[in-house]
């Protein structure tokens, strides 16, 4: 498999009266026009050259390796694959849960439900415990990874969307262009990171996964994963998953891509979405 270098919510932006999330354009005509203009400028002796222009992050495609059953009633908010086990966090008030799922069959093997007042969000594994965020309640939940018994809670500021970790800090998204790094013991924010491509902030960062030294994030409402350098916040690339589960086959506008799980032991990458009937193992390939 190709190796990387070293909300999730029931209302889409357009339904809230907000601008749709920005996504990079992959239009071939636009690219050809840009090259033509650059050539004309060079021929006319205009100051500057292509070497001075900012380089856009690469866009990757995918190859589907395997397709597995997935609960089409699951409003997927978080996905992790650790030590041979697949865990999933689901959302919606009155329906939110933490699950252990059999990868091959999609069968729920173990589950604990959240209180109806809580809207479940992203999950991560931390030292034998599973950490789960809630959306607007500013409450994090901590479970024993084997028994699913709740071992504690913690408070955080703002909304909770996605969570992962880099081995030192918990990394949280809240739908903005900023990631927060939390100390796992005190649960205090120790660092804030602005995610950007050049001068442009990249907003709507959703479910997160730490993959071989990078933070990967679903872009809410888009079939895109953005790769982020955790030191600088710079976008190092995009993964275009268009066509993996065609929009025409989805149950509705809420059935968006959301869920990234990386198995570091076997170098396998899994993705799914809200209300998707399939979970996919994919490889990332150049476009």
Secondary structure as UniProt FT lines:
FT   HELIX           13..16
FT   HELIX           28..43
FT   TURN            44..45
FT   HELIX           50..52
FT   STRAND          58..69
FT   TURN            72..73
FT   STRAND          76..82
FT   TURN            83..84
FT   STRAND          85..90
FT   TURN            93..95
FT   STRAND          97..101
FT   TURN            103..105
FT   STRAND          108..113
FT   TURN            116..117
FT   STRAND          120..126
FT   TURN            127..128
FT   STRAND          129..134
FT   STRAND          139..144
FT   TURN            145..147
FT   STRAND          150..155
FT   STRAND          163..165
FT   STRAND          169..173
FT   STRAND          178..183
FT   TURN            184..186
FT   STRAND          189..194
FT   STRAND          196..197
FT   TURN            198..199
FT   STRAND          200..201
FT   STRAND          205..211
FT   TURN            212..213
FT   STRAND          214..219
FT   TURN            220..221
FT   STRAND          224..229
FT   TURN            230..232
FT   STRAND          234..240
FT   TURN            242..245
FT   HELIX           247..249
FT   TURN            253..254
FT   STRAND          257..263
FT   TURN            264..267
FT   STRAND          268..273
FT   TURN            274..275
FT   STRAND          278..286
//
